[in-house]
Amino acid sequence: MWRLWARSTSPYLSRLRTTMGVENFWRQLKHNYLHNYTRPRLDQLVWVLIHKVTPAYFARMDGLQDGYRMGRSKPLTAYQRRFKTA
């Protein structure tokens, strides 16, 4: 069996779940950003991580802030609330 290298810092999150997250990250990285490169050099991989992957993750985090209604419909407008109570 191969050695687990991704470890969780939280006792509530298992090592298997942490490893699955890391494997998922690498799968998405290869599919979305490295699909044109068969064996990218380390400097090229670091450039892709810094200039392409990181801005995409920051944009996604900005969209998922506390005020974002993930998985819910938009809040009702004032007209819709009045119409619903009438």
N, C-alpha and C positions, 0 to 999 in steps of 0.2 A: 504494500500500500504506500502511496506517495505521502510525503510529509506535509501536514497542514502548515501553511505559512501565513494565512490570514487569521488573525485572532481578534476576538471581540474584547473590548475593554470593560464591557458591562456583563455582570453575571447573569442578567436576564436574557441576553441574546446568545444563542448557542454558536459554537464554532462553525458548525455546518451551515448555519444561516449566513454567517459572515463570509464564508468561502463562496457560497452561492452568489452573494452580492458582488464579490470581486470578479468571479467568473462571468457574471452578467455584464459588468462594466467592460471587461475586455472584449466580450463578444460584440457589444454595441460599438465599441471603439473601432474594432476591425471592420465591422460592416458599414458604419457610417462615414468613417474618416480615412481608413487605411485600405479601402477596397482596391485602389489602383497600385498599391505597393505590395509586392510579394514578400520581400524581406527588407523592411525599412531599416536604415541605419539608426543608431541611437540618437544622433543629433537631429535627424529628421523626425523621429518619433517625439522628441522633446519639443521641437518646434510646433508640431501638430497639436500636442497637448496644450501648449501655452497660447497659441494664436487661434486655434479653432475650437477645441473642446472646452477650455475654461470660459471663454465668453458665452458659449451656448449654455453652459451650466449656470452662469450668473444670470443670464436672461431668464432661464427657467425658474431660478430661485426668486427673482423679482416678481414673477407672476404668481408665485405660491406663497406670498406673504400672508400675514394673519388676516388681513381684510379680504382676501380672495375667497370666494364661495365655491370651493372645490366640490364637485359632484352635486351641486344644487342649482336650481334655476335662479334666474335673476330676481332680485327683490321686486315686489309689486310697486308700481308707481302710485302716486296719490290718487289719481283717477281710478285706478283698479281697486284700491282699498275702499274708496267711497262706493263704487259700484257693487262690490262684494257685500258690503254691510247694508245696502239699500234693499 
